[in-house]
Protein backbone atom coordinates (compact mmCIF):
# COMPACT_ATOMS: atom_id res chain seq x y z
CA UNK A 1 0.00 0.00 0.00
CA UNK A 2 2.83 2.40 0.78
CA UNK A 3 4.31 1.81 -2.67
CA UNK A 4 1.26 3.33 -4.38
CA UNK A 5 1.25 6.46 -2.17
CA UNK A 6 4.99 6.87 -2.78
CA UNK A 7 4.26 6.69 -6.50
CA UNK A 8 1.59 9.39 -6.28
CA UNK A 9 3.88 11.66 -4.27
CA UNK A 10 6.69 11.11 -6.78
CA UNK A 11 4.32 11.96 -9.65
CA UNK A 12 3.25 15.21 -7.97
CA UNK A 13 6.85 16.20 -7.26
CA UNK A 14 7.89 15.50 -10.84
CA UNK A 15 4.91 17.47 -12.22
CA UNK A 16 5.60 20.49 -10.02
CA UNK A 17 9.30 20.43 -10.92
CA UNK A 18 8.40 20.13 -14.60
CA UNK A 19 6.10 23.14 -14.36
CA UNK A 20 8.75 25.17 -12.51
CA UNK A 21 11.51 24.32 -14.95
CA UNK A 22 9.23 24.98 -17.93
CA UNK A 23 8.24 28.36 -16.52
CA UNK A 24 11.86 29.36 -15.89
CA UNK A 25 12.84 28.34 -19.44
CA UNK A 26 9.86 30.28 -20.82
CA UNK A 27 10.86 33.39 -18.88
CA UNK A 28 14.43 33.12 -20.18
CA UNK A 29 13.18 32.78 -23.77
CA UNK A 30 10.83 35.76 -23.27
CA UNK A 31 13.72 37.85 -21.90
CA UNK A 32 15.92 36.98 -24.87
CA UNK A 33 13.22 38.01 -27.38
CA UNK A 34 11.60 41.14 -25.89
CA UNK A 35 8.55 42.48 -27.70
CA UNK A 36 8.47 39.60 -30.16
CA UNK A 37 6.19 36.70 -30.90
CA UNK A 38 8.24 34.35 -28.74
CA UNK A 39 7.68 36.59 -25.72
CA UNK A 40 3.93 36.53 -26.29
CA UNK A 41 3.88 32.75 -26.67
CA UNK A 42 6.08 31.86 -23.70
CA UNK A 43 5.32 34.56 -21.12
CA UNK A 44 1.59 35.21 -21.47
CA UNK A 45 -0.72 32.91 -19.59
CA UNK A 46 -3.52 32.67 -17.08
CA UNK A 47 -3.26 32.98 -13.30
CA UNK A 48 -6.19 31.30 -11.57
CA UNK A 49 -6.34 31.55 -7.79
CA UNK A 50 -7.52 33.62 -4.86
CA UNK A 51 -6.61 37.26 -5.28
CA UNK A 52 -6.70 38.94 -2.79
CA UNK A 53 -6.31 36.16 -0.24
CA UNK A 54 -9.29 35.29 1.94
CA UNK A 55 -8.78 36.17 5.61
CA UNK A 56 -10.41 34.51 8.61
CA UNK A 57 -10.20 36.84 11.63
CA UNK A 58 -11.04 35.16 14.95
CA UNK A 59 -9.88 38.18 17.04
CA UNK A 60 -7.33 35.95 18.75
CA UNK A 61 -5.97 34.43 15.57
CA UNK A 62 -6.00 35.69 12.00
CA UNK A 63 -5.49 33.22 9.16
CA UNK A 64 -5.10 34.06 5.48
CA UNK A 65 -5.83 31.56 2.70
CA UNK A 66 -4.58 32.18 -0.80
CA UNK A 67 -2.90 30.70 -3.82
CA UNK A 68 -2.17 31.64 -7.40
CA UNK A 69 -1.03 29.38 -10.22
CA UNK A 70 0.55 30.81 -13.36
CA UNK A 71 -0.10 28.57 -16.33
CA UNK A 72 1.53 29.33 -19.66
CA UNK A 73 2.69 27.45 -22.72
CA UNK A 74 6.16 26.72 -21.36
CA UNK A 75 4.84 25.38 -18.06
CA UNK A 76 2.50 23.06 -19.98
CA UNK A 77 5.47 21.84 -22.04
CA UNK A 78 7.40 21.24 -18.80
CA UNK A 79 4.50 19.25 -17.35
CA UNK A 80 4.24 17.20 -20.54
CA UNK A 81 7.96 16.40 -20.48
CA UNK A 82 7.72 15.53 -16.78
CA UNK A 83 4.92 13.07 -17.54
CA UNK A 84 7.04 11.43 -20.23
CA UNK A 85 9.93 11.20 -17.77
CA UNK A 86 7.65 9.68 -15.11
CA UNK A 87 6.41 7.03 -17.53
CA UNK A 88 10.00 6.07 -18.37
CA UNK A 89 10.80 5.53 -14.68
Number of C-alpha atoms within 10 A of each C-alpha: 5 6 8 9 10 11 12 11 12 13 17 14 13 19 22 16 16 23 25 18 18 24 24 16 17 24 17 14 17 20 15 12 13 11 10 11 10 16 18 14 15 21 23 17 14 12 13 11 12 12 11 11 13 12 11 11 10 8 6 5 7 9 10 10 11 11 12 13 10 15 16 19 19 25 26 17 17 24 22 16 17 23 17 11 14 14 9 7 6
